[in-house]
Amino acid sequence: MLHDDTSPVNPAVERALRRAARERAARQEAESLLERKSLELYQTNEKLRLQAQDLEDLVRIRTAALEKALESAQSATSAKSNFLAMMSHEIRTPLNGIIGIADMLFLSPLDDEQSAHLNLLVQSGHTLLALINDILDFSKIEAGHLELEAREFDPAMELQSTAAIYRPTAQAKGLEIELVLGELPVAVRGDSHRLRQVVSNILSNAIKFTSKGKVSLGAAARRESSGRWRIGIEVKDTGIGIPRESLAHLFEPFSQADSSTTRKFGGTGLGLAICKRLTEAMDGGISVDSGPGGSTFHFHVHFDAAASSSLASRRDESPIHPASPCELSVLLVEDNAINQTVALTLLKRLGQRTSLADTGRKAVEMIAAGHYDLVFMDMQMPEMDGIEATKSVRHLDLKKQPRIIALTANAFEADRERCLSAGMDGFVSKPFRLDDLRREICDACLRCPTRPAGTPVAGA
């Protein structure tokens, strides 16, 4: 029997066909939506890729700019450091001649007027030296280049010798310097130079701002549970005092009690700021109490214990330096004619007959050919500098190596380290004083005690 096309469709089939149509339409719509979303995702990813590329390019450009800026800053810092080192050397060299010749004149007969004029000359020289030291120290501190030494020393001896240096200045003003030392350790380990610098700065200020009365320097110590020594130091004066409103800013750079202070007393306003940084670097601090009747500066620092760390009571006594405990074979290595005259005259005053080499190469030849107990070595010289000369001497096959002391206008800590690394035994920066040479001679004599005064020496 044939099927009639006009006959009604089975309802079940019709529903199936409609469902299939709806599913096909839904699938097409889903595919269309997926295609649109895929395109949007692609476009978003592409946009992110381009942004990431732009960001990478920007980072690369900024990094290059920062590297260039850092290189420029490092170059500027290096140039500044080199300039400061050069200026320090160039200023210290003639200053050594000025102060050294003044010291030589003090050793000759003078009338009262000449002595007074000469004393002013020496004071001016030391004031200039203090200004140079303050500027260099502050530059190093600000650049984060402050480094502390670690060696054993006797704190009482350092305080006694510092007080002794300032006694003549105080006496010239009719002032008394009173030294009151409590119990202090026989030896500690730390930076004695920086300790002296803080004490000197405060002591110098106390004398500067005191017209009558006295200045007292006191110190005492205690052993802490950590094993370290806490040393407290006090400098008290009967001077003009500091206004209360100025106390809060006293330890800030370039700060003084008022603008007239600079005009009347001089100074950079850096000294106390440097003292604050130094005491903090030594795990301590500094403070001041002041009024119209005078000022009292208190500071404390910490040092490591040394081999001999027992406490001992000290009297107020200045170190006694003999003229010379023995006669040494001394070689002066110096190319500057004025500094040659100064050093040779002062060494003669100390009872030393001294040979002279004006270049590092000549010094090596003279040491190789003869015996020397003590060599004072300049750093910057023609033909061969003091560093290379010292290294050459240390490689010589000698019966006994001489004690070599740097005597130089290169006063940075890095210069000291270079000298010691090269094989030198000590470091004296210019301008040097008679006591500086005497101390090194005494140290050298302790190392060769069998040579009595009058023993023939090389170059004599």
C-alpha positions in Angstrom: 0.0 0.0 0.0 1.5 3.4 -1.0 2.2 6.2 1.6 0.2 9.3 1.2 2.4 12.5 1.6 -0.5 14.5 2.7 -1.2 12.2 5.6 -0.5 13.6 9.1 3.1 13.2 10.5 3.6 11.1 13.6 3.6 13.5 16.6 6.6 11.7 18.1 8.6 12.2 15.0 7.6 15.8 14.8 8.7 16.5 18.4 12.0 14.7 17.6 12.5 16.8 14.5 11.8 20.1 16.4 14.1 19.0 19.3 16.8 18.2 16.8 16.3 21.6 15.1 16.5 23.4 18.5 19.7 21.5 19.4 21.2 22.3 16.1 20.4 26.0 16.6 21.7 25.9 20.1 24.9 24.2 19.0 25.4 26.7 16.2 24.8 29.5 18.7 27.3 27.9 21.2 29.8 27.5 18.4 29.3 31.1 17.4 29.7 32.2 21.0 32.8 30.1 21.4 34.2 31.6 18.2 33.5 35.1 19.5 35.0 34.4 22.9 38.0 32.7 21.3 38.5 35.8 19.2 38.1 38.1 22.2 40.6 35.9 24.2 43.0 36.0 21.3 42.7 39.8 21.0 43.1 40.2 24.8 46.2 37.9 24.8 47.6 39.8 21.9 47.0 43.1 23.7 48.6 41.7 26.8 51.6 40.4 24.8 52.1 43.8 23.3 51.7 45.5 26.7 54.2 43.0 28.1 56.6 43.7 25.3 56.2 47.5 25.9 56.8 46.9 29.6 59.9 44.9 28.9 61.1 47.6 26.5 60.3 50.2 29.2 62.1 48.2 31.9 65.1 47.7 29.6 65.2 51.5 28.9 64.8 52.4 32.6 67.3 49.8 33.7 69.8 51.2 31.2 69.1 54.7 32.4 69.5 53.6 36.0 72.8 51.8 35.2 74.0 54.9 33.5 73.0 57.1 36.4 74.6 54.7 38.9 77.8 54.6 36.8 77.7 58.4 36.6 77.2 58.6 40.4 80.0 56.1 41.1 82.2 58.0 38.8 81.3 61.3 40.6 81.9 59.7 44.0 85.3 58.3 42.8 86.2 61.7 41.4 85.2 63.4 44.6 87.2 60.9 46.7 90.2 61.3 44.4 89.9 65.1 44.6 89.7 65.0 48.4 92.7 62.7 48.7 94.7 64.9 46.3 93.7 68.1 48.1 94.4 66.5 51.5 97.9 65.5 50.3 98.6 68.8 48.6 97.5 70.9 51.7 99.2 68.7 54.2 102.6 68.7 52.5 103.2 72.5 52.8 101.4 72.5 56.2 104.0 70.0 57.4 106.7 72.4 56.5 105.0 75.3 58.2 104.3 73.5 61.5 107.6 71.6 61.4 109.7 74.7 60.9 107.8 76.4 63.7 108.6 73.5 66.0 112.3 73.8 65.0 112.2 77.5 65.8 110.8 76.7 69.3 114.0 74.8 69.9 116.1 77.9 69.3 116.7 80.9 71.6 113.7 83.3 71.3 112.7 86.5 73.1 109.2 86.8 74.5 107.8 88.6 71.5 109.2 86.1 69.1 107.8 83.2 71.2 104.4 84.8 71.2 104.4 85.3 67.4 105.6 81.8 66.9 102.9 80.4 69.2 100.3 82.2 67.1 101.8 80.6 63.9 101.6 77.1 65.4 98.1 77.6 66.6 97.0 78.8 63.2 98.6 75.8 61.6 96.8 73.4 63.9 93.5 75.2 63.4 93.9 74.8 59.7 94.8 71.1 60.1 91.7 70.6 62.3 89.5 72.2 59.6 91.0 69.9 57.0 90.5 66.8 59.2 86.9 67.8 60.0 85.9 68.2 56.3 87.6 65.0 55.3 86.1 63.0 58.2 82.6 64.4 57.6 82.8 63.5 53.9 83.8 59.9 54.8 81.1 59.6 57.4 78.4 60.9 55.0 79.6 58.5 52.3 79.4 55.6 54.7 83.1 55.0 54.5 84.0 55.3 58.2 86.0 52.3 59.3 87.2 51.7 62.8 90.6 50.1 63.7 90.8 47.2 66.1 94.1 47.2 68.1 95.1 47.0 71.7 95.8 50.2 73.6 95.9 51.6 77.1 93.0 54.1 77.4 94.6 55.9 80.4 97.8 56.6 78.4 95.7 57.9 75.5 93.8 60.3 77.8 97.0 61.4 79.6 98.8 62.2 76.3 95.8 64.0 74.9 95.6 66.2 78.0 99.3 66.9 77.8 99.0 68.1 74.2 96.4 70.8 75.2 98.1 71.9 78.5 100.3 74.5 76.8 97.2 76.1 75.0 95.3 76.1 78.3 98.2 77.6 80.3 98.6 80.3 77.7 95.0 81.4 78.6 95.7 81.0 82.3 93.6 77.9 82.6 94.2 74.7 84.4 93.6 71.3 82.9 92.6 68.8 85.6 92.8 65.1 84.8 90.7 62.8 87.0 91.0 59.2 86.0 89.1 56.5 87.9 89.7 52.8 87.4 90.4 52.0 83.8 91.4 48.7 82.1 95.1 48.3 81.4 94.3 47.5 77.8 91.3 47.3 75.5 90.9 46.6 71.9 89.5 49.2 69.6 90.2 52.4 67.7 92.4 54.6 69.9 92.8 57.2 67.2 89.0 57.9 67.1 88.8 58.0 70.9 91.5 60.6 70.9 89.7 62.5 68.2 86.5 62.8 70.2 88.4 63.7 73.4 90.5 66.3 71.5 87.6 67.9 69.9 85.6 68.3 73.1 88.7 69.4 75.1 89.7 71.9 72.4 86.2 73.4 72.5 86.2 73.6 76.3 89.5 75.5 76.2 88.3 77.7 73.3 85.1 78.8 75.1 86.6 79.2 78.6 88.4 82.4 79.6 89.0 81.7 83.2 88.9 78.8 85.7 89.7 75.2 84.6 88.8 72.4 82.3 88.4 68.9 83.8 88.8 65.6 81.9 87.5 62.6 83.8 87.1 58.9 82.9 86.0 55.6 84.4 85.1 52.2 83.1 83.0 49.1 83.9 83.0 45.6 82.6 79.6 44.6 81.2 78.0 41.1 81.1 79.0 40.8 77.5 82.6 41.0 78.4 83.1 44.4 76.7 84.3 47.5 78.4 82.1 50.6 78.7 84.3 53.7 79.2 82.5 56.9 80.2 84.3 60.2 79.7 83.4 63.7 81.0 84.8 67.1 80.0 83.7 69.9 82.2 84.6 73.6 81.8 83.9 76.9 83.5 83.2 78.7 80.2 80.4 80.8 78.6 77.9 78.0 78.5 75.4 77.1 75.8 71.9 78.7 75.5 69.2 76.2 76.2 67.5 76.8 72.9 70.7 75.8 71.1 71.3 72.5 72.9 68.8 70.5 70.7 70.8 71.3 67.5 74.3 71.2 68.9 75.3 67.9 67.4 73.8 68.6 64.0 76.2 69.3 61.1 77.2 73.0 60.5 75.5 74.0 63.8 76.9 76.3 66.4 75.3 78.1 69.3 74.7 81.2 67.2 76.2 82.9 64.1 78.5 85.1 66.1 80.3 82.0 67.4 81.9 81.4 64.0 82.9 85.0 63.7 84.5 85.1 67.2 85.9 81.6 67.7 86.0 80.1 64.2 85.3 76.5 63.3 83.2 74.7 60.7 80.4 73.6 63.0 81.3 69.9 62.1 83.3 68.9 65.2 80.5 67.9 67.5 78.5 66.3 64.7 81.6 64.1 63.9 81.9 63.3 67.7 78.3 62.2 67.7 78.8 59.9 64.7 82.1 58.5 66.1 80.7 57.7 69.5 77.7 56.0 67.9 80.1 54.0 65.7 81.8 52.8 68.9 78.4 51.7 70.3 78.1 54.7 72.5 76.6 58.2 72.6 77.2 61.8 73.7 75.2 64.4 75.6 75.7 67.8 77.2 74.6 69.7 80.2 75.1 73.5 80.1 74.3 76.8 81.7 75.8 80.3 82.1 78.5 78.9 84.4 79.9 76.3 82.0 79.3 73.1 80.2 79.8 69.4 80.8 80.0 67.0 77.9 79.4 63.3 78.7 80.1 60.5 76.3 80.6 56.8 76.5 82.0 54.2 74.1 82.5 50.4 74.1 85.6 48.5 73.5 86.4 44.8 73.3 88.4 43.2 76.1 92.1 42.8 75.4 94.5 40.2 76.8 95.3 42.3 79.8 91.9 43.7 80.9 92.3 44.2 84.6 91.4 47.5 86.2 94.0 49.8 87.5 93.8 53.3 89.2 95.8 56.0 87.4 97.2 59.2 88.6 97.2 62.5 86.8 100.5 62.3 85.1 101.6 63.3 81.7 103.6 60.8 79.7 107.3 61.3 79.9 109.2 60.9 76.7 113.0 60.7 77.0 115.0 62.6 74.5 116.0 59.2 73.0 116.6 55.9 74.9 119.0 54.7 72.3 120.7 55.7 69.0 119.3 54.0 66.0 120.4 53.6 62.4 117.7 55.8 60.8 116.9 56.3 57.1 114.6 59.1 56.0 112.9 58.5 52.6 111.5 61.9 51.4 111.6 63.8 48.1 110.3 67.2 49.3 113.2 69.5 50.2 111.4 71.4 53.0 110.1 68.2 54.6 113.6 66.8 54.4 114.9 69.8 56.4 112.1 69.5 59.0 112.5 65.7 59.6 116.3 65.7 59.6 116.4 68.6 62.1 113.9 67.0 64.4 115.6 63.6 64.2 118.9 65.3 65.0 117.2 66.9 68.0 116.2 63.4 69.1 119.8 62.3 69.0 119.6 60.3 65.8 122.1 60.5 63.0 120.0 60.0 59.9 120.7 59.1 56.3 118.6 60.5 53.4 117.1 58.9 50.3 115.1 61.1 48.0 113.5 58.3 45.9 112.0 54.9 46.7 114.5 53.2 44.4 117.5 54.8 46.2 116.0 53.8 49.5 115.9 50.1 48.5 119.5 50.3 47.3 120.7 51.9 50.5 118.8 49.4 52.7 120.2 46.5 50.7 123.8 47.9 51.1 123.7 48.7 54.8 121.9 48.1 58.1 119.0 50.3 59.2 116.9 49.9 62.3 114.2 52.4 61.4 113.0 53.8 58.1 110.6 56.8 57.8 109.0 56.2 54.3 107.1 58.8 52.3 104.3 57.4 50.0 104.4 59.6 46.9 107.9 59.8 45.3 109.4 59.7 41.9 110.8 56.5 40.3 109.3 54.3 42.9 106.7 55.1 45.5 106.8 54.2 49.2 104.4 51.2 48.8 106.5 49.6 46.1 109.8 50.4 47.9 108.5 48.7 51.1 107.4 45.6 49.2 110.9 45.5 47.6 112.6 45.9 51.0 110.5 43.1 52.4 111.7 40.8 49.7 115.4 41.5 50.4 117.5 38.8 52.0 118.5 40.9 55.0 120.0 39.7 58.4 117.3 41.8 60.0 114.4 43.7 58.4 114.1 47.4 59.4 111.0 48.8 61.1 109.3 50.9 58.4 107.0 53.8 59.3 104.9 55.6 56.7 105.5 59.4 57.0 103.1 60.7 54.6 100.6 63.4 53.6 98.2 60.7 52.5 96.0 60.7 55.6 93.0 58.5 54.6 92.3 55.2 56.3 92.6 53.5 52.9 96.2 54.9 52.8 97.0 53.5 56.2 95.6 50.1 55.1 97.7 50.1 51.9 100.8 50.9 53.9 100.3 48.2 56.5 99.3 45.7 53.7 102.6 46.5 51.9 104.6 45.5 55.0 105.0 48.8 56.9 104.9 48.7 60.7 103.3 52.0 61.4 101.7 55.2 60.0 102.3 58.8 60.8 100.4 61.4 58.8 101.7 64.9 58.0 102.0 67.4 59.5 104.0 65.4 62.1 105.4 66.7 65.3 108.5 66.1 67.3 106.5 63.8 69.7 105.4 61.7 66.7 109.0 61.0 65.7 110.0 60.5 69.4 107.2 57.9 69.9 108.3 55.9 66.8 112.0 56.0 67.9 111.0 54.8 71.4 109.0 51.9 69.9 111.9 51.0 67.7 114.4 51.2 70.6 112.2 48.7 72.6 112.7 46.3 69.7 116.5 46.6 69.6 117.4 47.4 73.3 121.0 46.2 72.9 122.1 49.2 70.9 123.3 51.8 73.4 123.5 55.5 72.7 126.8 56.3 70.8 126.9 53.0 68.9 128.1 53.7 65.3 125.2 53.8 62.8 124.8 53.4 59.1 125.3 56.5 57.1 127.1 58.2 60.0 
